[in-house]
Amino acid sequence: MIGSIIGTGVFALPSALAPYGPIALVAFGAVTLGALALALTFGSLAGRTTASGGPYVYAREAFGEFAGFLNAWSYWITAWAGNAAIVVAWVGYVEVFVNTGHRKWLSVLLALVGLWIPAAINLTGVRNIGAFQVVTTVLKFVPLVFMATVGLLFTDAGNFGSFNASGQSALGAISAAGAIALFSYLGLEAASVVAGRVREPGRNVPRATVYGTLVCALIYILGTLAVFGTVSHAKLGGSTAPFTDAANNIFGGTWAGDLVAVAAIVSGIGALNGWTMLCAEMPYAAARDGLFPGVFARLRGEKDVPAFGIVASTVLASLITVFSYTRFEDVFTKIVLLSVLTAVIPYLFSAAAQLYWLLVRGRETLSSRRLARDTTVAALALAFSYWSIQGSGYQTVYYGLFVLLLGVPVYIWLKRDQSRSTDTEQQRAPETATQDVRLSRGLRTNRVGGARKPRSLRHQD
């Protein structure tokens, strides 16, 4: 959970939030409350069903196949588009050491290397994925904990700048900054997506979801506060490695910033490792139910690896990364907003599924106290999802809705293939029935010398 949630996004987030000023910290607090509501909702849903698929499974069971497909499609887009955002932030820290002039073609090459190393690790099997995730999570946690504790002692009020530097209303600034901040919590559903591969999922998935989100929330808010207070507002907005700049300002020189950059690089590879698995796991679960192209359900090798999902998602992430580097100035923010929007749709459906089960099925099985508590949490998660969509901005909603609706022809194509298979089976059915009738007659009687006499059945008959 921590490995999937904490990537390079948090290491780049202070720069993306800097244009809004310290009011972004208020947005971060609001997003944290919403993320905790979602974590509790996912924990409850994971206790209800322990199959892999997470939001896809919850939407399908509550609202039917089409809702399940839309969630799988939307989440799949989130996974590979989110990898593109992570790798863009990752490149910013790699370029502390190489390509310090930020030549675009070399940045693109570094990004592609960052995407395909985790893909290669994923192709070796889930055990190697887990081992790699543990190592990178430990290494990435050290500088974040340092900034969230010691870094706070070096904050200077003069670095924060204007409280609301966005030029928008306070509510508008909080909504816009919140949509960006939510990216740092994407992955809170990771344990539920791979529940089928977890030991004792009914117990471990809810605990990992809630506790992992709580730990990340504490580190995020305090660490971002420390960066805002140790790097001047004017410099922070243009920084590609804000945690490195903060460490350098605290200790002087560059050695501390270099150590933070190394940790951010390790963190990014670890997050990409976990998210590449999610890129394949969600469509794999949907494909087994006939709600995603069947090629995603094929497992390869002794390790049963969903290789097509891993490779296809990494190819798409590579394409959107190259496109973004050549078309957008603020590459990270553009991809972040698209990833957040496509992630919030499955979050919204999951919260709605929880409300459906509670209000339609839970009244007879739950105590009134637990019913009221779980309903309140799910309602908050649902409201938070709507708020996040609103804060993404008109352009992001336009692109996100367009990409989401591209899945409709895919669904029609899948159902068409299923219909053909059903028709073929029905055409064969009359022939099979006739053969069964003839066989049954032969078993009941046998003509011997013109008269029907019972036939003795041998054991093998």
Secondary structure, DSSP 8 states (H G I E B T S, - for coil): -HHHH-SSHHHHHHHHHGGGTTHHHHHHHHHHHHHHHHHHHHHHHHHH--STTTHHHHHHHHH-HHHHHHHHHHHHHHHHHHHHHHHHHHHHHHTTTS-TT--HHHHHHHHHHHHHHHHHHHTT-HHHHHHHHHHHHHHHHHHHHHHHHGGGGG--GGGS--S--SSS-HHHHHHHHHHHHGGGGTTTTHHHHTGGGSSSHHHHHHHHHHHHHHHHHHHHHHHHHHHHHHS-HHHHTT-S-HHHHHHHHHHSSSHHHHHHHHHHHHHHHHHHHHHHHHHHHHHHHHHHTTSS-GGGG--BTTTTB-HHHHHHHHHHHHHHHHHHHHH-SSHHHHHHHHHHHHHHHHHHHHHHHHHHIIIIIGGGTS-HHHHHHHHHHHHHHHHHHHHHHHHT-HHHHHHHHHHHHTHHHHHHHHHHHHHHHHHHHHHHHHHHHHHHHHHHHHHHEEEETTEEEE----TT-
